[in-house]
Amino acid sequence: MALKDFLKDSTICLGVQAETSSDVIRHLGQKLLDAGLVKDSFIEAAILRESTMPTGLPLEGSIHVAIPHTDIIHVNQAGVAMAVLAKPVIFQDMVTPSEAVIVSIVFLMALDQPHAQIEMLSEIADILQNPDLLQRLVDAKEFQDVINAFADVTI
């Protein structure tokens, strides 16, 4: 399945107010939990994993992303939650964990197959090389704006 197939109105959050990366993960994790996609253990497992294996991804331009996730044992059914933040928060760089990444968009992945995380990370990384898409996501006012932005992307 492609990223756009996982996007649901109930798990896309625009204008999210957060102070820390953990706040964002909690907010998105609760959306996945409310949708029945993850187990009660998912949120804390994702926060713990982020603290030891960060997922901040610096991109070209000023819009950067993070792609937190955790083990499949915490997932009931595959899903992805996405937040566009009202103001950026700091995540640590996935390649150089000692470096901070100022993140504006977060994708919280809840995948239920062992190899699905690698495939989804790859797809997200490919899609997010498109600065126009990133700007459209940051400018999105409603769910349909997000869907339209992804529908226009070809990789």
Rosetta constraint file for C-alpha pairs under 8 A:
AtomPair CA 1 CA 5 HARMONIC 6.19 0.50
AtomPair CA 1 CA 6 HARMONIC 7.64 0.50
AtomPair CA 2 CA 6 HARMONIC 7.13 0.50
AtomPair CA 2 CA 120 HARMONIC 7.70 0.50
AtomPair CA 2 CA 123 HARMONIC 7.73 0.50
AtomPair CA 3 CA 7 HARMONIC 6.83 0.50
AtomPair CA 3 CA 80 HARMONIC 7.71 0.50
AtomPair CA 3 CA 120 HARMONIC 7.02 0.50
AtomPair CA 3 CA 123 HARMONIC 7.34 0.50
AtomPair CA 3 CA 124 HARMONIC 7.28 0.50
AtomPair CA 4 CA 147 HARMONIC 7.07 0.50
AtomPair CA 4 CA 150 HARMONIC 6.40 0.50
AtomPair CA 4 CA 151 HARMONIC 7.50 0.50
AtomPair CA 6 CA 78 HARMONIC 7.71 0.50
AtomPair CA 6 CA 79 HARMONIC 5.37 0.50
AtomPair CA 6 CA 80 HARMONIC 5.70 0.50
AtomPair CA 7 CA 11 HARMONIC 6.92 0.50
AtomPair CA 7 CA 12 HARMONIC 6.96 0.50
AtomPair CA 7 CA 79 HARMONIC 7.50 0.50
AtomPair CA 7 CA 80 HARMONIC 6.33 0.50
AtomPair CA 7 CA 81 HARMONIC 7.10 0.50
AtomPair CA 7 CA 82 HARMONIC 7.99 0.50
AtomPair CA 7 CA 147 HARMONIC 7.74 0.50
AtomPair CA 8 CA 12 HARMONIC 6.34 0.50
AtomPair CA 8 CA 81 HARMONIC 7.97 0.50
AtomPair CA 9 CA 143 HARMONIC 5.82 0.50
AtomPair CA 10 CA 31 HARMONIC 6.77 0.50
AtomPair CA 10 CA 35 HARMONIC 7.43 0.50
AtomPair CA 11 CA 28 HARMONIC 7.05 0.50
AtomPair CA 11 CA 31 HARMONIC 5.51 0.50
AtomPair CA 11 CA 32 HARMONIC 6.48 0.50
AtomPair CA 11 CA 35 HARMONIC 7.97 0.50
AtomPair CA 11 CA 80 HARMONIC 7.11 0.50
AtomPair CA 11 CA 81 HARMONIC 4.61 0.50
AtomPair CA 11 CA 82 HARMONIC 6.39 0.50
AtomPair CA 12 CA 81 HARMONIC 5.69 0.50
AtomPair CA 12 CA 82 HARMONIC 4.86 0.50
AtomPair CA 12 CA 83 HARMONIC 6.06 0.50
AtomPair CA 12 CA 143 HARMONIC 6.74 0.50
AtomPair CA 13 CA 28 HARMONIC 7.81 0.50
AtomPair CA 13 CA 81 HARMONIC 7.78 0.50
AtomPair CA 13 CA 82 HARMONIC 6.07 0.50
AtomPair CA 13 CA 83 HARMONIC 4.67 0.50
AtomPair CA 13 CA 84 HARMONIC 6.36 0.50
AtomPair CA 14 CA 83 HARMONIC 5.77 0.50
AtomPair CA 14 CA 84 HARMONIC 4.85 0.50
AtomPair CA 14 CA 85 HARMONIC 6.65 0.50
AtomPair CA 14 CA 86 HARMONIC 7.66 0.50
AtomPair CA 14 CA 140 HARMONIC 7.33 0.50
AtomPair CA 14 CA 141 HARMONIC 7.02 0.50
AtomPair CA 14 CA 142 HARMONIC 7.28 0.50
AtomPair CA 15 CA 83 HARMONIC 7.56 0.50
AtomPair CA 15 CA 84 HARMONIC 5.68 0.50
AtomPair CA 15 CA 85 HARMONIC 5.06 0.50
AtomPair CA 15 CA 86 HARMONIC 4.33 0.50
AtomPair CA 16 CA 24 HARMONIC 7.86 0.50
AtomPair CA 16 CA 83 HARMONIC 6.43 0.50
AtomPair CA 16 CA 84 HARMONIC 6.20 0.50
AtomPair CA 16 CA 85 HARMONIC 4.58 0.50
AtomPair CA 16 CA 86 HARMONIC 5.25 0.50
AtomPair CA 16 CA 87 HARMONIC 8.00 0.50
AtomPair CA 17 CA 85 HARMONIC 6.28 0.50
AtomPair CA 17 CA 86 HARMONIC 5.53 0.50
AtomPair CA 17 CA 87 HARMONIC 7.07 0.50
AtomPair CA 18 CA 23 HARMONIC 5.55 0.50
AtomPair CA 18 CA 24 HARMONIC 5.93 0.50
AtomPair CA 18 CA 85 HARMONIC 7.28 0.50
AtomPair CA 18 CA 86 HARMONIC 7.81 0.50
AtomPair CA 18 CA 87 HARMONIC 7.67 0.50
AtomPair CA 18 CA 89 HARMONIC 7.18 0.50
AtomPair CA 19 CA 23 HARMONIC 6.43 0.50
AtomPair CA 19 CA 24 HARMONIC 7.99 0.50
AtomPair CA 19 CA 89 HARMONIC 6.23 0.50
AtomPair CA 20 CA 24 HARMONIC 6.65 0.50
AtomPair CA 20 CA 89 HARMONIC 5.74 0.50
AtomPair CA 20 CA 90 HARMONIC 6.54 0.50
AtomPair CA 20 CA 91 HARMONIC 7.95 0.50
AtomPair CA 21 CA 25 HARMONIC 6.30 0.50
AtomPair CA 21 CA 89 HARMONIC 6.34 0.50
AtomPair CA 21 CA 90 HARMONIC 6.30 0.50
AtomPair CA 21 CA 91 HARMONIC 5.80 0.50
AtomPair CA 22 CA 26 HARMONIC 6.02 0.50
AtomPair CA 22 CA 47 HARMONIC 5.96 0.50
AtomPair CA 23 CA 27 HARMONIC 6.13 0.50
AtomPair CA 24 CA 28 HARMONIC 6.17 0.50
AtomPair CA 24 CA 83 HARMONIC 7.69 0.50
AtomPair CA 24 CA 106 HARMONIC 7.77 0.50
AtomPair CA 25 CA 29 HARMONIC 5.64 0.50
AtomPair CA 25 CA 43 HARMONIC 6.86 0.50
AtomPair CA 25 CA 46 HARMONIC 7.22 0.50
AtomPair CA 25 CA 47 HARMONIC 6.64 0.50
AtomPair CA 25 CA 68 HARMONIC 7.55 0.50
AtomPair CA 25 CA 108 HARMONIC 7.01 0.50
AtomPair CA 26 CA 30 HARMONIC 5.99 0.50
AtomPair CA 26 CA 43 HARMONIC 5.92 0.50
AtomPair CA 26 CA 47 HARMONIC 7.89 0.50
AtomPair CA 27 CA 31 HARMONIC 6.65 0.50
AtomPair CA 28 CA 32 HARMONIC 6.47 0.50
AtomPair CA 28 CA 81 HARMONIC 5.80 0.50
AtomPair CA 28 CA 82 HARMONIC 7.01 0.50
AtomPair CA 28 CA 83 HARMONIC 7.15 0.50
AtomPair CA 28 CA 108 HARMONIC 6.67 0.50
AtomPair CA 29 CA 33 HARMONIC 6.07 0.50
AtomPair CA 29 CA 42 HARMONIC 7.09 0.50
AtomPair CA 29 CA 43 HARMONIC 5.27 0.50
AtomPair CA 29 CA 81 HARMONIC 7.61 0.50
AtomPair CA 29 CA 108 HARMONIC 7.35 0.50
AtomPair CA 30 CA 34 HARMONIC 5.91 0.50
AtomPair CA 30 CA 43 HARMONIC 7.38 0.50
AtomPair CA 31 CA 35 HARMONIC 6.25 0.50
AtomPair CA 31 CA 81 HARMONIC 7.23 0.50
AtomPair CA 32 CA 36 HARMONIC 6.40 0.50
AtomPair CA 32 CA 37 HARMONIC 5.38 0.50
AtomPair CA 32 CA 38 HARMONIC 5.98 0.50
AtomPair CA 32 CA 79 HARMONIC 7.33 0.50
AtomPair CA 32 CA 80 HARMONIC 7.71 0.50
AtomPair CA 32 CA 81 HARMONIC 6.70 0.50
AtomPair CA 32 CA 110 HARMONIC 7.95 0.50
AtomPair CA 33 CA 37 HARMONIC 5.81 0.50
AtomPair CA 33 CA 38 HARMONIC 5.11 0.50
AtomPair CA 33 CA 39 HARMONIC 6.59 0.50
AtomPair CA 33 CA 40 HARMONIC 7.01 0.50
AtomPair CA 36 CA 76 HARMONIC 7.21 0.50
AtomPair CA 36 CA 77 HARMONIC 7.78 0.50
AtomPair CA 37 CA 75 HARMONIC 6.29 0.50
AtomPair CA 37 CA 76 HARMONIC 5.10 0.50
AtomPair CA 37 CA 77 HARMONIC 4.76 0.50
AtomPair CA 37 CA 78 HARMONIC 6.48 0.50
AtomPair CA 37 CA 79 HARMONIC 6.50 0.50
AtomPair CA 37 CA 110 HARMONIC 7.53 0.50
AtomPair CA 38 CA 42 HARMONIC 6.08 0.50
AtomPair CA 38 CA 74 HARMONIC 6.01 0.50
AtomPair CA 38 CA 75 HARMONIC 4.29 0.50
AtomPair CA 38 CA 76 HARMONIC 4.93 0.50
AtomPair CA 38 CA 77 HARMONIC 6.67 0.50
AtomPair CA 38 CA 110 HARMONIC 7.04 0.50
AtomPair CA 39 CA 74 HARMONIC 5.29 0.50
AtomPair CA 39 CA 75 HARMONIC 5.78 0.50
AtomPair CA 39 CA 76 HARMONIC 6.37 0.50
AtomPair CA 40 CA 74 HARMONIC 7.68 0.50
AtomPair CA 41 CA 45 HARMONIC 6.14 0.50
AtomPair CA 41 CA 74 HARMONIC 5.99 0.50
AtomPair CA 42 CA 46 HARMONIC 6.03 0.50
AtomPair CA 42 CA 70 HARMONIC 7.35 0.50
AtomPair CA 42 CA 74 HARMONIC 4.94 0.50
AtomPair CA 42 CA 75 HARMONIC 6.98 0.50
AtomPair CA 43 CA 47 HARMONIC 6.28 0.50
AtomPair CA 44 CA 48 HARMONIC 6.06 0.50
AtomPair CA 45 CA 49 HARMONIC 6.08 0.50
AtomPair CA 45 CA 70 HARMONIC 6.22 0.50
AtomPair CA 45 CA 71 HARMONIC 7.86 0.50
AtomPair CA 45 CA 74 HARMONIC 7.70 0.50
AtomPair CA 46 CA 50 HARMONIC 6.10 0.50
AtomPair CA 46 CA 68 HARMONIC 6.68 0.50
AtomPair CA 46 CA 69 HARMONIC 5.50 0.50
AtomPair CA 46 CA 70 HARMONIC 4.93 0.50
AtomPair CA 47 CA 51 HARMONIC 6.36 0.50
AtomPair CA 48 CA 52 HARMONIC 6.67 0.50
AtomPair CA 49 CA 53 HARMONIC 5.59 0.50
AtomPair CA 49 CA 54 HARMONIC 7.31 0.50
AtomPair CA 49 CA 68 HARMONIC 8.00 0.50
AtomPair CA 49 CA 69 HARMONIC 7.45 0.50
AtomPair CA 49 CA 70 HARMONIC 6.28 0.50
AtomPair CA 50 CA 54 HARMONIC 4.58 0.50
AtomPair CA 50 CA 55 HARMONIC 6.62 0.50
AtomPair CA 50 CA 68 HARMONIC 6.32 0.50
AtomPair CA 50 CA 69 HARMONIC 7.68 0.50
AtomPair CA 53 CA 94 HARMONIC 6.90 0.50
AtomPair CA 53 CA 97 HARMONIC 7.76 0.50
AtomPair CA 54 CA 68 HARMONIC 7.44 0.50
AtomPair CA 54 CA 91 HARMONIC 7.11 0.50
AtomPair CA 54 CA 92 HARMONIC 5.42 0.50
AtomPair CA 54 CA 93 HARMONIC 6.09 0.50
AtomPair CA 54 CA 94 HARMONIC 4.85 0.50
AtomPair CA 54 CA 97 HARMONIC 6.35 0.50
AtomPair CA 55 CA 66 HARMONIC 5.22 0.50
AtomPair CA 55 CA 67 HARMONIC 5.35 0.50
AtomPair CA 55 CA 68 HARMONIC 5.60 0.50
AtomPair CA 55 CA 91 HARMONIC 7.14 0.50
AtomPair CA 55 CA 92 HARMONIC 6.64 0.50
AtomPair CA 55 CA 93 HARMONIC 6.08 0.50
AtomPair CA 55 CA 94 HARMONIC 4.43 0.50
AtomPair CA 56 CA 64 HARMONIC 7.68 0.50
AtomPair CA 56 CA 65 HARMONIC 6.04 0.50
AtomPair CA 56 CA 66 HARMONIC 4.23 0.50
AtomPair CA 56 CA 67 HARMONIC 6.76 0.50
AtomPair CA 56 CA 91 HARMONIC 5.16 0.50
AtomPair CA 56 CA 92 HARMONIC 5.24 0.50
AtomPair CA 56 CA 93 HARMONIC 4.36 0.50
AtomPair CA 56 CA 94 HARMONIC 5.22 0.50
AtomPair CA 56 CA 100 HARMONIC 7.75 0.50
AtomPair CA 56 CA 101 HARMONIC 5.75 0.50
AtomPair CA 56 CA 103 HARMONIC 7.14 0.50
AtomPair CA 57 CA 64 HARMONIC 6.14 0.50
AtomPair CA 57 CA 65 HARMONIC 5.30 0.50
AtomPair CA 57 CA 66 HARMONIC 5.51 0.50
AtomPair CA 57 CA 67 HARMONIC 7.65 0.50
AtomPair CA 57 CA 93 HARMONIC 5.98 0.50
AtomPair CA 57 CA 94 HARMONIC 6.25 0.50
AtomPair CA 57 CA 101 HARMONIC 6.95 0.50
AtomPair CA 58 CA 63 HARMONIC 7.92 0.50
AtomPair CA 58 CA 64 HARMONIC 5.02 0.50
AtomPair CA 58 CA 65 HARMONIC 6.67 0.50
AtomPair CA 58 CA 93 HARMONIC 7.25 0.50
AtomPair CA 58 CA 101 HARMONIC 6.17 0.50
AtomPair CA 59 CA 63 HARMONIC 6.76 0.50
AtomPair CA 59 CA 64 HARMONIC 5.36 0.50
AtomPair CA 59 CA 65 HARMONIC 7.56 0.50
AtomPair CA 59 CA 128 HARMONIC 7.78 0.50
AtomPair CA 59 CA 129 HARMONIC 7.10 0.50
AtomPair CA 60 CA 64 HARMONIC 7.93 0.50
AtomPair CA 60 CA 129 HARMONIC 7.53 0.50
AtomPair CA 60 CA 131 HARMONIC 7.42 0.50
AtomPair CA 61 CA 131 HARMONIC 7.27 0.50
AtomPair CA 63 CA 103 HARMONIC 6.87 0.50
AtomPair CA 63 CA 104 HARMONIC 6.04 0.50
AtomPair CA 63 CA 105 HARMONIC 7.64 0.50
AtomPair CA 63 CA 134 HARMONIC 6.76 0.50
AtomPair CA 63 CA 135 HARMONIC 7.62 0.50
AtomPair CA 64 CA 101 HARMONIC 7.13 0.50
AtomPair CA 64 CA 102 HARMONIC 6.46 0.50
AtomPair CA 64 CA 103 HARMONIC 4.76 0.50
AtomPair CA 64 CA 104 HARMONIC 5.81 0.50
AtomPair CA 64 CA 105 HARMONIC 6.63 0.50
AtomPair CA 65 CA 103 HARMONIC 5.01 0.50
AtomPair CA 65 CA 104 HARMONIC 6.02 0.50
AtomPair CA 65 CA 105 HARMONIC 4.78 0.50
AtomPair CA 65 CA 106 HARMONIC 5.48 0.50
AtomPair CA 65 CA 107 HARMONIC 7.65 0.50
AtomPair CA 66 CA 91 HARMONIC 6.97 0.50
AtomPair CA 66 CA 103 HARMONIC 6.47 0.50
AtomPair CA 66 CA 105 HARMONIC 6.65 0.50
AtomPair CA 66 CA 106 HARMONIC 4.84 0.50
AtomPair CA 66 CA 107 HARMONIC 6.34 0.50
AtomPair CA 67 CA 106 HARMONIC 5.87 0.50
AtomPair CA 67 CA 107 HARMONIC 4.82 0.50
AtomPair CA 67 CA 108 HARMONIC 5.69 0.50
AtomPair CA 67 CA 109 HARMONIC 6.97 0.50
AtomPair CA 67 CA 121 HARMONIC 7.58 0.50
AtomPair CA 68 CA 106 HARMONIC 7.65 0.50
AtomPair CA 68 CA 107 HARMONIC 6.67 0.50
AtomPair CA 68 CA 108 HARMONIC 5.08 0.50
AtomPair CA 68 CA 109 HARMONIC 6.42 0.50
AtomPair CA 69 CA 108 HARMONIC 5.74 0.50
AtomPair CA 69 CA 109 HARMONIC 4.96 0.50
AtomPair CA 69 CA 110 HARMONIC 6.28 0.50
AtomPair CA 70 CA 74 HARMONIC 7.39 0.50
AtomPair CA 70 CA 109 HARMONIC 7.74 0.50
AtomPair CA 70 CA 110 HARMONIC 7.20 0.50
AtomPair CA 71 CA 75 HARMONIC 7.69 0.50
AtomPair CA 72 CA 110 HARMONIC 7.32 0.50
AtomPair CA 72 CA 111 HARMONIC 6.02 0.50
AtomPair CA 72 CA 112 HARMONIC 4.84 0.50
AtomPair CA 72 CA 113 HARMONIC 6.51 0.50
AtomPair CA 72 CA 114 HARMONIC 6.80 0.50
AtomPair CA 73 CA 112 HARMONIC 7.56 0.50
AtomPair CA 75 CA 110 HARMONIC 5.99 0.50
AtomPair CA 75 CA 111 HARMONIC 6.51 0.50
AtomPair CA 75 CA 112 HARMONIC 5.73 0.50
AtomPair CA 76 CA 112 HARMONIC 6.96 0.50
AtomPair CA 77 CA 110 HARMONIC 7.52 0.50
AtomPair CA 77 CA 111 HARMONIC 7.02 0.50
AtomPair CA 77 CA 112 HARMONIC 6.05 0.50
AtomPair CA 78 CA 109 HARMONIC 7.99 0.50
AtomPair CA 78 CA 110 HARMONIC 5.38 0.50
AtomPair CA 78 CA 111 HARMONIC 4.41 0.50
AtomPair CA 78 CA 112 HARMONIC 5.32 0.50
AtomPair CA 79 CA 109 HARMONIC 6.36 0.50
AtomPair CA 79 CA 110 HARMONIC 5.12 0.50
AtomPair CA 79 CA 111 HARMONIC 6.24 0.50
AtomPair CA 80 CA 107 HARMONIC 6.59 0.50
AtomPair CA 80 CA 108 HARMONIC 5.66 0.50
AtomPair CA 80 CA 109 HARMONIC 4.62 0.50
AtomPair CA 80 CA 110 HARMONIC 5.83 0.50
AtomPair CA 80 CA 111 HARMONIC 7.87 0.50
AtomPair CA 81 CA 107 HARMONIC 5.72 0.50
AtomPair CA 81 CA 108 HARMONIC 5.08 0.50
AtomPair CA 81 CA 109 HARMONIC 6.57 0.50
AtomPair CA 82 CA 105 HARMONIC 7.25 0.50
AtomPair CA 82 CA 106 HARMONIC 5.56 0.50
AtomPair CA 82 CA 107 HARMONIC 4.48 0.50
AtomPair CA 82 CA 108 HARMONIC 6.22 0.50
AtomPair CA 83 CA 105 HARMONIC 5.63 0.50
AtomPair CA 83 CA 106 HARMONIC 5.13 0.50
AtomPair CA 83 CA 107 HARMONIC 6.60 0.50
AtomPair CA 84 CA 104 HARMONIC 5.98 0.50
AtomPair CA 84 CA 105 HARMONIC 4.64 0.50
AtomPair CA 84 CA 106 HARMONIC 6.65 0.50
AtomPair CA 84 CA 137 HARMONIC 7.16 0.50
AtomPair CA 84 CA 138 HARMONIC 6.07 0.50
AtomPair CA 85 CA 89 HARMONIC 7.89 0.50
AtomPair CA 85 CA 104 HARMONIC 5.27 0.50
AtomPair CA 85 CA 105 HARMONIC 6.14 0.50
AtomPair CA 85 CA 106 HARMONIC 7.94 0.50
AtomPair CA 86 CA 104 HARMONIC 7.82 0.50
AtomPair CA 87 CA 104 HARMONIC 6.79 0.50
AtomPair CA 88 CA 102 HARMONIC 5.85 0.50
AtomPair CA 88 CA 103 HARMONIC 5.09 0.50
AtomPair CA 88 CA 104 HARMONIC 4.61 0.50
AtomPair CA 89 CA 102 HARMONIC 5.60 0.50
AtomPair CA 89 CA 103 HARMONIC 5.40 0.50
AtomPair CA 89 CA 104 HARMONIC 6.90 0.50
AtomPair CA 90 CA 100 HARMONIC 6.08 0.50
AtomPair CA 90 CA 101 HARMONIC 5.58 0.50
AtomPair CA 90 CA 102 HARMONIC 4.76 0.50
AtomPair CA 90 CA 103 HARMONIC 5.99 0.50
AtomPair CA 91 CA 100 HARMONIC 5.87 0.50
AtomPair CA 91 CA 101 HARMONIC 5.29 0.50
AtomPair CA 91 CA 102 HARMONIC 6.52 0.50
AtomPair CA 91 CA 103 HARMONIC 6.55 0.50
AtomPair CA 92 CA 96 HARMONIC 7.72 0.50
AtomPair CA 92 CA 97 HARMONIC 5.25 0.50
AtomPair CA 92 CA 98 HARMONIC 6.71 0.50
AtomPair CA 92 CA 99 HARMONIC 5.82 0.50
AtomPair CA 92 CA 100 HARMONIC 4.56 0.50
AtomPair CA 92 CA 101 HARMONIC 5.64 0.50
AtomPair CA 93 CA 97 HARMONIC 4.76 0.50
AtomPair CA 93 CA 98 HARMONIC 7.06 0.50
AtomPair CA 93 CA 99 HARMONIC 5.51 0.50
AtomPair CA 93 CA 100 HARMONIC 5.72 0.50
AtomPair CA 93 CA 101 HARMONIC 5.70 0.50
AtomPair CA 104 CA 138 HARMONIC 7.61 0.50
AtomPair CA 105 CA 138 HARMONIC 7.52 0.50
AtomPair CA 109 CA 117 HARMONIC 7.69 0.50
AtomPair CA 111 CA 116 HARMONIC 6.32 0.50
AtomPair CA 111 CA 117 HARMONIC 6.29 0.50
AtomPair CA 112 CA 116 HARMONIC 7.30 0.50
AtomPair CA 113 CA 117 HARMONIC 7.51 0.50
AtomPair CA 115 CA 119 HARMONIC 6.60 0.50
AtomPair CA 116 CA 120 HARMONIC 5.96 0.50
AtomPair CA 117 CA 121 HARMONIC 5.89 0.50
AtomPair CA 118 CA 122 HARMONIC 6.10 0.50
AtomPair CA 119 CA 123 HARMONIC 6.25 0.50
AtomPair CA 120 CA 124 HARMONIC 6.06 0.50
AtomPair CA 121 CA 125 HARMONIC 6.01 0.50
AtomPair CA 122 CA 126 HARMONIC 6.14 0.50
AtomPair CA 123 CA 127 HARMONIC 6.13 0.50
AtomPair CA 124 CA 128 HARMONIC 5.97 0.50
AtomPair CA 125 CA 129 HARMONIC 6.58 0.50
AtomPair CA 126 CA 130 HARMONIC 7.96 0.50
AtomPair CA 126 CA 155 HARMONIC 6.95 0.50
AtomPair CA 127 CA 133 HARMONIC 7.97 0.50
AtomPair CA 127 CA 153 HARMONIC 7.25 0.50
AtomPair CA 127 CA 154 HARMONIC 7.95 0.50
AtomPair CA 127 CA 155 HARMONIC 6.66 0.50
AtomPair CA 128 CA 133 HARMONIC 7.16 0.50
AtomPair CA 128 CA 134 HARMONIC 6.63 0.50
AtomPair CA 130 CA 134 HARMONIC 6.59 0.50
AtomPair CA 131 CA 135 HARMONIC 6.25 0.50
AtomPair CA 132 CA 136 HARMONIC 6.19 0.50
AtomPair CA 133 CA 137 HARMONIC 6.20 0.50
AtomPair CA 133 CA 149 HARMONIC 6.10 0.50
AtomPair CA 133 CA 150 HARMONIC 7.37 0.50
AtomPair CA 133 CA 153 HARMONIC 7.47 0.50
AtomPair CA 134 CA 138 HARMONIC 6.27 0.50
AtomPair CA 135 CA 139 HARMONIC 6.06 0.50
AtomPair CA 136 CA 140 HARMONIC 5.94 0.50
AtomPair CA 136 CA 145 HARMONIC 7.76 0.50
AtomPair CA 136 CA 146 HARMONIC 7.56 0.50
AtomPair CA 136 CA 149 HARMONIC 6.27 0.50
AtomPair CA 137 CA 145 HARMONIC 7.56 0.50
AtomPair CA 137 CA 146 HARMONIC 5.90 0.50
AtomPair CA 137 CA 149 HARMONIC 6.91 0.50
AtomPair CA 140 CA 145 HARMONIC 5.25 0.50
AtomPair CA 140 CA 146 HARMONIC 6.12 0.50
AtomPair CA 141 CA 145 HARMONIC 6.57 0.50
AtomPair CA 142 CA 146 HARMONIC 7.02 0.50
AtomPair CA 143 CA 147 HARMONIC 6.44 0.50
AtomPair CA 144 CA 148 HARMONIC 5.98 0.50
AtomPair CA 145 CA 149 HARMONIC 6.17 0.50
AtomPair CA 146 CA 150 HARMONIC 6.40 0.50
AtomPair CA 147 CA 151 HARMONIC 6.03 0.50
AtomPair CA 148 CA 152 HARMONIC 6.28 0.50
AtomPair CA 149 CA 153 HARMONIC 6.83 0.50
